[in-house]
Amino acid sequence: MDNIGIMLTLTLLVVVGYAAHRLGYIGGDFDKKLSGLIVDFTCPALILSSVMGDRLPDREMILPLLGIGFLTYIILTAAGFYLPRIVTKKKSDEGILGFAMMFGNVGFIGYPIVASIFGPEAVFYAAILNVPNTLFVFTVGNTLLHGGRMKSRFNYKILYCPAMLAAYVSMLIVALGIDHIPTLVSHPLTLLGNITIPGALLIIGSSMASLPVRKMAGDISVYLTTALRLVVLPLLVHLIFTAVGFQPLSVAINTILISMPVATYGTIFCLKQGIDVTMMTEVTFTSTILSIATVPMLTALLV
């Protein structure tokens, strides 16, 4: 399946979630409980299963990939805290828009896109790059959603939440080259992790169903954030790492991953923590739709 086909397939799952909400199958408490299940159970399983395939990445690429990943999110952290002040005049929206600029759908959509472009082996490289993403989304991401300022109170328990523990273990598996995980462990984790993608996309669709159709289109701040999320920041990061001299394949995979639409974690976190989901849903919807065009264009330009 080509990139456009993958993006259309995932978008259709969002449409199913929208329809299911309208028909009364999902919504309300169900969405909140499913969000908690995804954050605490299925996504950690997805992270772990991503490094339990037949082959591990080239050991010599592990440190450069981790370096690129952490440097990427340091750059995106600066963007996430300061660019929203330019994009919107509403203080209440700054944290949400900052989160949207920083975090793309790396695990949910990024993996199948990377596999389709670079081949199945690239999923392992994406899994390594996803470690910094996971670290930052549960630390900096939560800080943004709780006020959008570094002075927001930091909860150190986040460092030991299920997804973070899964990230630590997956990093250890890759670093030690453990490539013979028993199927009794890997298969259940894979099956559980596979719930994450459809579950998260159904929640996005259900959240959209609670908004008026005209609200889903968003305002100018939504479109500016989407442009930064899908095109401007990925190209900026790509230019910086290319100029520095990082390995081209690593840079290309990293660029494609951070050009994904807004992470579904944003909506899930908002639902789970009782934060108004309107703006997050608008920017997630807009970026998901527009990424159907931007991801193939970036791929043609960079790969």
Phi and psi restraints in degrees (value plus and minus 20) as a CYANA .aco file:
   2 ASP   PHI     -97.8   -57.8
   2 ASP   PSI     154.7   194.7
   3 ASN   PHI     -80.8   -40.8
   3 ASN   PSI     -61.7   -21.7
   4 ILE   PHI     -83.6   -43.6
   4 ILE   PSI     -60.0   -20.0
   5 GLY   PHI     -82.3   -42.3
   5 GLY   PSI     -61.6   -21.6
   6 ILE   PHI     -83.5   -43.5
   6 ILE   PSI     -66.8   -26.8
   7 MET   PHI     -83.7   -43.7
   7 MET   PSI     -58.8   -18.8
   8 LEU   PHI     -86.1   -46.1
   8 LEU   PSI     -58.8   -18.8
   9 THR   PHI     -82.1   -42.1
   9 THR   PSI     -65.7   -25.7
  10 LEU   PHI     -87.0   -47.0
  10 LEU   PSI     -56.6   -16.6
  11 THR   PHI     -84.6   -44.6
  11 THR   PSI     -56.2   -16.2
  12 LEU   PHI     -82.8   -42.8
  12 LEU   PSI     -53.3   -13.3
  13 LEU   PHI     -86.0   -46.0
  13 LEU   PSI     -54.8   -14.8
  14 VAL   PHI     -84.3   -44.3
  14 VAL   PSI     -61.2   -21.2
  15 VAL   PHI     -82.5   -42.5
  15 VAL   PSI     -59.4   -19.4
  16 VAL   PHI     -82.1   -42.1
  16 VAL   PSI     -62.6   -22.6
  17 GLY   PHI     -81.6   -41.6
  17 GLY   PSI     -59.9   -19.9
  18 TYR   PHI     -81.0   -41.0
  18 TYR   PSI     -68.6   -28.6
  19 ALA   PHI     -85.4   -45.4
  19 ALA   PSI     -60.4   -20.4
  20 ALA   PHI     -82.4   -42.4
  20 ALA   PSI     -57.5   -17.5
  21 HIS   PHI     -86.0   -46.0
  21 HIS   PSI     -66.9   -26.9
  22 ARG   PHI     -80.3   -40.3
  22 ARG   PSI     -53.0   -13.0
  23 LEU   PHI    -106.5   -66.5
  23 LEU   PSI     -23.2    16.8
  24 GLY   PHI      69.2   109.2
  24 GLY   PSI      -9.0    31.0
  25 TYR   PHI    -100.0   -60.0
  25 TYR   PSI     -55.6   -15.6
  26 ILE   PHI    -154.3  -114.3
  26 ILE   PSI     150.2   190.2
  27 GLY   PHI     109.4   149.4
  27 GLY   PSI     149.4   189.4
  28 GLY   PHI      37.5    77.5
  28 GLY   PSI    -148.1  -108.1
  29 ASP   PHI     -82.5   -42.5
  29 ASP   PSI     -53.3   -13.3
  30 PHE   PHI     -79.7   -39.7
  30 PHE   PSI     -65.5   -25.5
  31 ASP   PHI     -81.9   -41.9
  31 ASP   PSI     -61.9   -21.9
  32 LYS   PHI     -84.3   -44.3
  32 LYS   PSI     -62.9   -22.9
  33 LYS   PHI     -88.9   -48.9
  33 LYS   PSI     -60.0   -20.0
  34 LEU   PHI     -86.1   -46.1
  34 LEU   PSI     -56.6   -16.6
  35 SER   PHI     -80.2   -40.2
  35 SER   PSI     -65.1   -25.1
  36 GLY   PHI     -82.7   -42.7
  36 GLY   PSI     -60.1   -20.1
  37 LEU   PHI     -81.6   -41.6
  37 LEU   PSI     -62.4   -22.4
  38 ILE   PHI     -86.4   -46.4
  38 ILE   PSI     -67.9   -27.9
  39 VAL   PHI     -84.2   -44.2
  39 VAL   PSI     -62.2   -22.2
  40 ASP   PHI    -115.1   -75.1
  40 ASP   PSI     -38.3     1.7
  41 PHE   PHI    -146.6  -106.6
  41 PHE   PSI     -80.5   -40.5
  42 THR   PHI     -93.3   -53.3
  42 THR   PSI     -57.5   -17.5
  43 CYS   PHI     -88.5   -48.5
  43 CYS   PSI     -63.3   -23.3
  44 PRO   PHI     -76.1   -36.1
  44 PRO   PSI     -57.9   -17.9
  45 ALA   PHI     -85.3   -45.3
  45 ALA   PSI     -59.0   -19.0
  46 LEU   PHI     -83.1   -43.1
  46 LEU   PSI     -62.6   -22.6
  47 ILE   PHI     -81.6   -41.6
  47 ILE   PSI     -65.2   -25.2
  48 LEU   PHI     -87.4   -47.4
  48 LEU   PSI     -63.5   -23.5
  49 SER   PHI     -87.2   -47.2
  49 SER   PSI     -42.5    -2.5
  50 SER   PHI     -87.6   -47.6
  50 SER   PSI     -37.8     2.2
  51 VAL   PHI    -132.8   -92.8
  51 VAL   PSI       2.5    42.5
  52 MET   PHI    -139.2   -99.2
  52 MET   PSI      13.1    53.1
  53 GLY   PHI    -106.3   -66.3
  53 GLY   PSI    -183.4  -143.4
  54 ASP   PHI     -96.0   -56.0
  54 ASP   PSI     -49.6    -9.6
  55 ARG   PHI    -153.5  -113.5
  55 ARG   PSI     126.9   166.9
  56 LEU   PHI    -121.0   -81.0
  56 LEU   PSI     140.8   180.8
  57 PRO   PHI     -83.8   -43.8
  57 PRO   PSI     141.7   181.7
  58 ASP   PHI     -76.8   -36.8
  58 ASP   PSI     104.5   144.5
  59 ARG   PHI     -75.4   -35.4
  59 ARG   PSI     -54.3   -14.3
  60 GLU   PHI     -88.5   -48.5
  60 GLU   PSI     -35.0     5.0
  61 MET   PHI    -116.0   -76.0
  61 MET   PSI     -28.9    11.1
  62 ILE   PHI     -81.8   -41.8
  62 ILE   PSI     -74.0   -34.0
  63 LEU   PHI     -85.5   -45.5
  63 LEU   PSI     -64.8   -24.8
  64 PRO   PHI     -78.9   -38.9
  64 PRO   PSI     -59.0   -19.0
  65 LEU   PHI     -85.6   -45.6
  65 LEU   PSI     -63.1   -23.1
  66 LEU   PHI     -83.6   -43.6
  66 LEU   PSI     -60.0   -20.0
  67 GLY   PHI     -82.0   -42.0
  67 GLY   PSI     -66.5   -26.5
  68 ILE   PHI     -81.1   -41.1
  68 ILE   PSI     -62.9   -22.9
  69 GLY   PHI     -81.1   -41.1
  69 GLY   PSI     -68.5   -28.5
  70 PHE   PHI     -88.3   -48.3
  70 PHE   PSI     -60.2   -20.2
  71 LEU   PHI     -83.4   -43.4
  71 LEU   PSI     -57.8   -17.8
  72 THR   PHI     -78.7   -38.7
  72 THR   PSI     -66.3   -26.3
  73 TYR   PHI     -99.6   -59.6
  73 TYR   PSI     -37.4     2.6
  74 ILE   PHI     -88.7   -48.7
  74 ILE   PSI     -64.5   -24.5
  75 ILE   PHI     -82.7   -42.7
  75 ILE   PSI     -65.6   -25.6
  76 LEU   PHI     -88.4   -48.4
  76 LEU   PSI     -48.8    -8.8
  77 THR   PHI     -83.8   -43.8
  77 THR   PSI     -64.3   -24.3
  78 ALA   PHI     -79.5   -39.5
  78 ALA   PSI     -62.6   -22.6
  79 ALA   PHI     -84.5   -44.5
  79 ALA   PSI     -61.6   -21.6
  80 GLY   PHI     -86.5   -46.5
  80 GLY   PSI     -48.7    -8.7
  81 PHE   PHI    -111.2   -71.2
  81 PHE   PSI     -45.6    -5.6
  82 TYR   PHI    -131.8   -91.8
  82 TYR   PSI     -55.5   -15.5
  83 LEU   PHI     -83.7   -43.7
  83 LEU   PSI     -56.4   -16.4
  84 PRO   PHI     -78.6   -38.6
  84 PRO   PSI     -46.2    -6.2
  85 ARG   PHI     -87.0   -47.0
  85 ARG   PSI     -43.8    -3.8
  86 ILE   PHI    -108.3   -68.3
  86 ILE   PSI     -56.8   -16.8
  87 VAL   PHI     -93.9   -53.9
  87 VAL   PSI     -55.5   -15.5
  88 THR   PHI    -155.4  -115.4
  88 THR   PSI     132.0   172.0
  89 LYS   PHI    -116.3   -76.3
  89 LYS   PSI     -25.9    14.1
  90 LYS   PHI    -110.6   -70.6
  90 LYS   PSI      92.8   132.8
  91 LYS   PHI     -78.2   -38.2
  91 LYS   PSI     -55.4   -15.4
  92 SER   PHI     -87.3   -47.3
  92 SER   PSI     -39.8     0.2
  93 ASP   PHI    -116.2   -76.2
  93 ASP   PSI     -31.9     8.1
  94 GLU   PHI     -79.1   -39.1
  94 GLU   PSI     -66.2   -26.2
  95 GLY   PHI     -84.2   -44.2
  95 GLY   PSI     -61.6   -21.6
  96 ILE   PHI     -85.8   -45.8
  96 ILE   PSI     -64.3   -24.3
  97 LEU   PHI     -88.5   -48.5
  97 LEU   PSI     -53.9   -13.9
  98 GLY   PHI     -83.9   -43.9
  98 GLY   PSI     -63.2   -23.2
  99 PHE   PHI     -79.1   -39.1
  99 PHE   PSI     -64.7   -24.7
 100 ALA   PHI     -82.8   -42.8
 100 ALA   PSI     -57.7   -17.7
 101 MET   PHI     -88.2   -48.2
 101 MET   PSI     -55.8   -15.8
 102 MET   PHI     -98.2   -58.2
 102 MET   PSI     -61.0   -21.0
 103 PHE   PHI    -137.4   -97.4
 103 PHE   PSI     100.2   140.2
 104 GLY   PHI    -120.9   -80.9
 104 GLY   PSI     152.0   192.0
 105 ASN   PHI     -97.6   -57.6
 105 ASN   PSI      43.4    83.4
 106 VAL   PHI     -83.7   -43.7
 106 VAL   PSI     -73.1   -33.1
 107 GLY   PHI     -96.3   -56.3
 107 GLY   PSI     -57.9   -17.9
 108 PHE   PHI     -97.7   -57.7
 108 PHE   PSI     -64.9   -24.9
 109 ILE   PHI    -133.4   -93.4
 109 ILE   PSI     -52.1   -12.1
 110 GLY   PHI     -79.5   -39.5
 110 GLY   PSI     -62.6   -22.6
 111 TYR   PHI     -79.3   -39.3
 111 TYR   PSI     -73.4   -33.4
 112 PRO   PHI     -83.4   -43.4
 112 PRO   PSI     -53.6   -13.6
 113 ILE   PHI     -86.0   -46.0
 113 ILE   PSI     -67.3   -27.3
 114 VAL   PHI     -81.7   -41.7
 114 VAL   PSI     -61.4   -21.4
 115 ALA   PHI     -82.7   -42.7
 115 ALA   PSI     -59.2   -19.2
 116 SER   PHI     -90.2   -50.2
 116 SER   PSI     -49.2    -9.2
 117 ILE   PHI    -108.0   -68.0
 117 ILE   PSI     -67.7   -27.7
 118 PHE   PHI    -127.0   -87.0
 118 PHE   PSI     -26.9    13.1
 119 GLY   PHI      79.6   119.6
 119 GLY   PSI     143.3   183.3
 120 PRO   PHI     -76.8   -36.8
 120 PRO   PSI     -54.5   -14.5
 121 GLU   PHI     -82.3   -42.3
 121 GLU   PSI     -48.1    -8.1
 122 ALA   PHI     -86.7   -46.7
 122 ALA   PSI     -40.1    -0.1
 123 VAL   PHI     -80.5   -40.5
 123 VAL   PSI     -55.1   -15.1
 124 PHE   PHI     -86.1   -46.1
 124 PHE   PSI     -60.4   -20.4
 125 TYR   PHI     -86.0   -46.0
 125 TYR   PSI     -58.5   -18.5
 126 ALA   PHI     -83.4   -43.4
 126 ALA   PSI     -55.5   -15.5
 127 ALA   PHI     -84.1   -44.1
 127 ALA   PSI     -57.8   -17.8
 128 ILE   PHI     -87.6   -47.6
 128 ILE   PSI     -64.1   -24.1
 129 LEU   PHI     -84.5   -44.5
 129 LEU   PSI     -44.3    -4.3
 130 ASN   PHI     -96.3   -56.3
 130 ASN   PSI     -36.4     3.6
 131 VAL   PHI     -82.4   -42.4
 131 VAL   PSI     -71.0   -31.0
 132 PRO   PHI     -80.7   -40.7
 132 PRO   PSI     -57.9   -17.9
 133 ASN   PHI     -77.1   -37.1
 133 ASN   PSI     -66.2   -26.2
 134 THR   PHI     -84.8   -44.8
 134 THR   PSI     -63.2   -23.2
 135 LEU   PHI     -79.3   -39.3
 135 LEU   PSI     -64.8   -24.8
 136 PHE   PHI     -96.0   -56.0
 136 PHE   PSI     -55.7   -15.7
 137 VAL   PHI     -86.8   -46.8
 137 VAL   PSI     -53.3   -13.3
 138 PHE   PHI    -109.7   -69.7
 138 PHE   PSI     -24.7    15.3
 139 THR   PHI    -135.8   -95.8
 139 THR   PSI     -93.3   -53.3
 140 VAL   PHI     -82.5   -42.5
 140 VAL   PSI     -60.4   -20.4
 141 GLY   PHI     -78.7   -38.7
 141 GLY   PSI     -65.8   -25.8
 142 ASN   PHI     -85.3   -45.3
 142 ASN   PSI     -57.0   -17.0
 143 THR   PHI     -81.6   -41.6
 143 THR   PSI     -63.0   -23.0
 144 LEU   PHI     -80.8   -40.8
 144 LEU   PSI     -66.4   -26.4
 145 LEU   PHI     -88.5   -48.5
 145 LEU   PSI     -38.2     1.8
 146 HIS   PHI    -124.7   -84.7
 146 HIS   PSI      18.9    58.9
 147 GLY   PHI     112.9   152.9
 147 GLY   PSI     -40.3    -0.3
 148 GLY   PHI      52.3    92.3
 148 GLY   PSI       2.2    42.2
 149 ARG   PHI    -151.8  -111.8
 149 ARG   PSI     124.0   164.0
 150 MET   PHI     -81.3   -41.3
 150 MET   PSI     -44.3    -4.3
 151 LYS   PHI     -96.7   -56.7
 151 LYS   PSI     -24.6    15.4
 152 SER   PHI     -77.1   -37.1
 152 SER   PSI     122.8   162.8
 153 ARG   PHI     -82.8   -42.8
 153 ARG   PSI     106.1   146.1
 154 PHE   PHI    -113.6   -73.6
 154 PHE   PSI     110.3   150.3
 155 ASN   PHI    -118.6   -78.6
 155 ASN   PSI      87.6   127.6
 156 TYR   PHI     -88.0   -48.0
 156 TYR   PSI     -35.0     5.0
 157 LYS   PHI     -83.8   -43.8
 157 LYS   PSI     -42.4    -2.4
 158 ILE   PHI     -79.1   -39.1
 158 ILE   PSI     -52.0   -12.0
 159 LEU   PHI     -86.4   -46.4
 159 LEU   PSI     -34.1     5.9
 160 TYR   PHI    -141.4  -101.4
 160 TYR   PSI      -0.1    39.9
 161 CYS   PHI     -93.2   -53.2
 161 CYS   PSI     144.0   184.0
 162 PRO   PHI     -73.8   -33.8
 162 PRO   PSI     -63.4   -23.4
 163 ALA   PHI     -86.0   -46.0
 163 ALA   PSI     -56.7   -16.7
 164 MET   PHI     -87.5   -47.5
 164 MET   PSI     -62.9   -22.9
 165 LEU   PHI     -81.1   -41.1
 165 LEU   PSI     -59.2   -19.2
 166 ALA   PHI     -84.2   -44.2
 166 ALA   PSI     -57.9   -17.9
 167 ALA   PHI     -84.6   -44.6
 167 ALA   PSI     -62.1   -22.1
 168 TYR   PHI     -81.2   -41.2
 168 TYR   PSI     -66.1   -26.1
 169 VAL   PHI     -84.8   -44.8
 169 VAL   PSI     -62.7   -22.7
 170 SER   PHI     -84.1   -44.1
 170 SER   PSI     -57.8   -17.8
 171 MET   PHI     -83.7   -43.7
 171 MET   PSI     -60.1   -20.1
 172 LEU   PHI     -84.9   -44.9
 172 LEU   PSI     -62.3   -22.3
 173 ILE   PHI     -78.8   -38.8
 173 ILE   PSI     -64.9   -24.9
 174 VAL   PHI     -87.3   -47.3
 174 VAL   PSI     -64.7   -24.7
 175 ALA   PHI     -83.9   -43.9
 175 ALA   PSI     -57.6   -17.6
 176 LEU   PHI    -107.9   -67.9
 176 LEU   PSI     -26.5    13.5
 177 GLY   PHI      48.4    88.4
 177 GLY   PSI      13.4    53.4
 178 ILE   PHI     -97.6   -57.6
 178 ILE   PSI      84.2   124.2
 179 ASP   PHI    -137.3   -97.3
 179 ASP   PSI      -4.4    35.6
 180 HIS   PHI    -147.7  -107.7
 180 HIS   PSI      37.9    77.9
 181 ILE   PHI     -90.4   -50.4
 181 ILE   PSI     107.8   147.8
 182 PRO   PHI     -75.9   -35.9
 182 PRO   PSI     120.0   160.0
 183 THR   PHI     -82.1   -42.1
 183 THR   PSI     -46.1    -6.1
 184 LEU   PHI     -83.4   -43.4
 184 LEU   PSI     -42.5    -2.5
 185 VAL   PHI    -116.7   -76.7
 185 VAL   PSI     -69.0   -29.0
 186 SER   PHI     -88.7   -48.7
 186 SER   PSI     -59.6   -19.6
 187 HIS   PHI     -86.6   -46.6
 187 HIS   PSI     -67.6   -27.6
 188 PRO   PHI     -80.8   -40.8
 188 PRO   PSI     -58.9   -18.9
 189 LEU   PHI     -84.7   -44.7
 189 LEU   PSI     -59.2   -19.2
 190 THR   PHI     -84.5   -44.5
 190 THR   PSI     -65.5   -25.5
 191 LEU   PHI     -81.7   -41.7
 191 LEU   PSI     -63.9   -23.9
 192 LEU   PHI     -87.3   -47.3
 192 LEU   PSI     -63.0   -23.0
 193 GLY   PHI     -82.8   -42.8
 193 GLY   PSI     -50.6   -10.6
 194 ASN   PHI     -85.8   -45.8
 194 ASN   PSI     -36.2     3.8
 195 ILE   PHI     -91.1   -51.1
 195 ILE   PSI     -45.3    -5.3
 196 THR   PHI     -78.8   -38.8
 196 THR   PSI     -70.6   -30.6
 197 ILE   PHI     -83.0   -43.0
 197 ILE   PSI     -77.3   -37.3
 198 PRO   PHI     -84.3   -44.3
 198 PRO   PSI     -57.0   -17.0
 199 GLY   PHI     -82.2   -42.2
 199 GLY   PSI     -66.7   -26.7
 200 ALA   PHI     -85.0   -45.0
 200 ALA   PSI     -61.1   -21.1
 201 LEU   PHI     -89.8   -49.8
 201 LEU   PSI     -54.0   -14.0
 202 LEU   PHI     -83.5   -43.5
 202 LEU   PSI     -59.3   -19.3
 203 ILE   PHI     -84.6   -44.6
 203 ILE   PSI     -60.9   -20.9
 204 ILE   PHI     -79.1   -39.1
 204 ILE   PSI     -67.7   -27.7
 205 GLY   PHI     -82.3   -42.3
 205 GLY   PSI     -60.5   -20.5
 206 SER   PHI     -84.6   -44.6
 206 SER   PSI     -60.3   -20.3
 207 SER   PHI     -83.8   -43.8
 207 SER   PSI     -58.8   -18.8
 208 MET   PHI     -82.7   -42.7
 208 MET   PSI     -54.5   -14.5
 209 ALA   PHI     -85.8   -45.8
 209 ALA   PSI     -39.4     0.6
 210 SER   PHI    -107.3   -67.3
 210 SER   PSI     -22.5    17.5
 211 LEU   PHI    -125.4   -85.4
 211 LEU   PSI     127.6   167.6
 212 PRO   PHI     -79.9   -39.9
 212 PRO   PSI     125.7   165.7
 213 VAL   PHI     -74.6   -34.6
 213 VAL   PSI     -62.8   -22.8
 214 ARG   PHI     -86.4   -46.4
 214 ARG   PSI     -45.9    -5.9
 215 LYS   PHI     -92.9   -52.9
 215 LYS   PSI     -49.4    -9.4
 216 MET   PHI     -85.2   -45.2
 216 MET   PSI     -45.2    -5.2
 217 ALA   PHI     -89.9   -49.9
 217 ALA   PSI     -46.4    -6.4
 218 GLY   PHI      57.5    97.5
 218 GLY   PSI     156.5   196.5
 219 ASP   PHI    -127.0   -87.0
 219 ASP   PSI    -188.8  -148.8
 220 ILE   PHI     -81.3   -41.3
 220 ILE   PSI     -53.8   -13.8
 221 SER   PHI     -85.2   -45.2
 221 SER   PSI     -52.4   -12.4
 222 VAL   PHI     -86.4   -46.4
 222 VAL   PSI     -62.7   -22.7
 223 TYR   PHI     -92.6   -52.6
 223 TYR   PSI     -55.9   -15.9
 224 LEU   PHI     -85.5   -45.5
 224 LEU   PSI     -62.5   -22.5
 225 THR   PHI     -83.3   -43.3
 225 THR   PSI     -61.0   -21.0
 226 THR   PHI     -83.2   -43.2
 226 THR   PSI     -62.2   -22.2
 227 ALA   PHI     -82.4   -42.4
 227 ALA   PSI     -62.6   -22.6
 228 LEU   PHI     -84.5   -44.5
 228 LEU   PSI     -63.1   -23.1
 229 ARG   PHI     -84.0   -44.0
 229 ARG   PSI     -65.8   -25.8
 230 LEU   PHI    -110.4   -70.4
 230 LEU   PSI     -48.1    -8.1
 231 VAL   PHI    -148.3  -108.3
 231 VAL   PSI     -77.3   -37.3
 232 VAL   PHI     -84.1   -44.1
 232 VAL   PSI     -73.4   -33.4
 233 LEU   PHI     -86.1   -46.1
 233 LEU   PSI     -63.0   -23.0
 234 PRO   PHI     -78.4   -38.4
 234 PRO   PSI     -63.3   -23.3
 235 LEU   PHI     -86.5   -46.5
 235 LEU   PSI     -58.5   -18.5
 236 LEU   PHI     -81.5   -41.5
 236 LEU   PSI     -68.0   -28.0
 237 VAL   PHI     -82.4   -42.4
 237 VAL   PSI     -61.2   -21.2
 238 HIS   PHI     -80.5   -40.5
 238 HIS   PSI     -65.4   -25.4
 239 LEU   PHI     -83.6   -43.6
 239 LEU   PSI     -61.8   -21.8
 240 ILE   PHI     -82.7   -42.7
 240 ILE   PSI     -69.3   -29.3
 241 PHE   PHI     -92.9   -52.9
 241 PHE   PSI     -49.9    -9.9
 242 THR   PHI     -87.8   -47.8
 242 THR   PSI     -61.5   -21.5
 243 ALA   PHI     -85.0   -45.0
 243 ALA   PSI     -56.8   -16.8
 244 VAL   PHI     -88.8   -48.8
 244 VAL   PSI     -50.0   -10.0
 245 GLY   PHI      85.2   125.2
 245 GLY   PSI       1.8    41.8
 246 PHE   PHI     -86.4   -46.4
 246 PHE   PSI     137.0   177.0
 247 GLN   PHI     -77.3   -37.3
 247 GLN   PSI     108.1   148.1
 248 PRO   PHI     -74.7   -34.7
 248 PRO   PSI     -61.4   -21.4
 249 LEU   PHI     -83.7   -43.7
 249 LEU   PSI     -62.4   -22.4
 250 SER   PHI     -81.7   -41.7
 250 SER   PSI     -64.1   -24.1
 251 VAL   PHI     -84.7   -44.7
 251 VAL   PSI     -61.8   -21.8
 252 ALA   PHI     -84.4   -44.4
 252 ALA   PSI     -65.8   -25.8
 253 ILE   PHI     -82.9   -42.9
 253 ILE   PSI     -63.8   -23.8
 254 ASN   PHI     -81.1   -41.1
 254 ASN   PSI     -62.3   -22.3
 255 THR   PHI     -83.6   -43.6
 255 THR   PSI     -64.3   -24.3
 256 ILE   PHI     -83.7   -43.7
 256 ILE   PSI     -61.1   -21.1
 257 LEU   PHI     -82.1   -42.1
 257 LEU   PSI     -62.7   -22.7
 258 ILE   PHI    -104.0   -64.0
 258 ILE   PSI     -17.9    22.1
 259 SER   PHI    -117.3   -77.3
 259 SER   PSI     -10.8    29.2
 260 MET   PHI     -91.5   -51.5
 260 MET   PSI     138.6   178.6
 261 PRO   PHI     -83.3   -43.3
 261 PRO   PSI     148.5   188.5
 262 VAL   PHI     -72.8   -32.8
 262 VAL   PSI     116.5   156.5
 263 ALA   PHI     -80.7   -40.7
 263 ALA   PSI     115.1   155.1
 264 THR   PHI     -85.0   -45.0
 264 THR   PSI     -37.5     2.5
 265 TYR   PHI     -75.5   -35.5
 265 TYR   PSI     -53.7   -13.7
 266 GLY   PHI     -77.4   -37.4
 266 GLY   PSI     -70.1   -30.1
 267 THR   PHI     -85.8   -45.8
 267 THR   PSI     -61.6   -21.6
 268 ILE   PHI     -82.6   -42.6
 268 ILE   PSI     -64.9   -24.9
 269 PHE   PHI     -82.0   -42.0
 269 PHE   PSI     -63.0   -23.0
 270 CYS   PHI     -81.3   -41.3
 270 CYS   PSI     -64.5   -24.5
 271 LEU   PHI     -84.3   -44.3
 271 LEU   PSI     -64.5   -24.5
 272 LYS   PHI     -87.6   -47.6
 272 LYS   PSI     -52.1   -12.1
 273 GLN   PHI    -123.9   -83.9
 273 GLN   PSI     -13.8    26.2
 274 GLY   PHI      53.4    93.4
 274 GLY   PSI       7.0    47.0
 275 ILE   PHI    -113.4   -73.4
 275 ILE   PSI     121.3   161.3
 276 ASP   PHI     -74.6   -34.6
 276 ASP   PSI     104.2   144.2
 277 VAL   PHI    -112.3   -72.3
 277 VAL   PSI     -24.6    15.4
 278 THR   PHI     -76.5   -36.5
 278 THR   PSI     -77.9   -37.9
 279 MET   PHI     -82.8   -42.8
 279 MET   PSI     -61.6   -21.6
 280 MET   PHI     -82.1   -42.1
 280 MET   PSI     -60.5   -20.5
 281 THR   PHI     -86.2   -46.2
 281 THR   PSI     -60.7   -20.7
 282 GLU   PHI     -81.3   -41.3
 282 GLU   PSI     -68.0   -28.0
 283 VAL   PHI     -93.2   -53.2
 283 VAL   PSI     -51.0   -11.0
 284 THR   PHI     -87.4   -47.4
 284 THR   PSI     -65.5   -25.5
 285 PHE   PHI     -80.9   -40.9
 285 PHE   PSI     -70.2   -30.2
 286 THR   PHI     -82.6   -42.6
 286 THR   PSI     -64.5   -24.5
 287 SER   PHI     -88.3   -48.3
 287 SER   PSI     -55.1   -15.1
 288 THR   PHI     -85.3   -45.3
 288 THR   PSI     -64.1   -24.1
 289 ILE   PHI     -85.6   -45.6
 289 ILE   PSI     -68.2   -28.2
 290 LEU   PHI     -89.9   -49.9
 290 LEU   PSI     -45.3    -5.3
 291 SER   PHI     -86.3   -46.3
 291 SER   PSI     -40.0     0.0
 292 ILE   PHI     -78.4   -38.4
 292 ILE   PSI     -50.2   -10.2
 293 ALA   PHI    -116.3   -76.3
 293 ALA   PSI     -59.7   -19.7
 294 THR   PHI     -92.9   -52.9
 294 THR   PSI     -57.6   -17.6
 295 VAL   PHI     -82.6   -42.6
 295 VAL   PSI     -69.7   -29.7
 296 PRO   PHI     -80.3   -40.3
 296 PRO   PSI     -56.3   -16.3
 297 MET   PHI     -87.0   -47.0
 297 MET   PSI     -63.8   -23.8
 298 LEU   PHI     -83.1   -43.1
 298 LEU   PSI     -59.7   -19.7
 299 THR   PHI     -80.5   -40.5
 299 THR   PSI     -65.8   -25.8
 300 ALA   PHI     -84.0   -44.0
 300 ALA   PSI     -53.1   -13.1
 301 LEU   PHI     -96.8   -56.8
 301 LEU   PSI     -57.4   -17.4
 302 LEU   PHI    -124.2   -84.2
 302 LEU   PSI     -42.4    -2.4
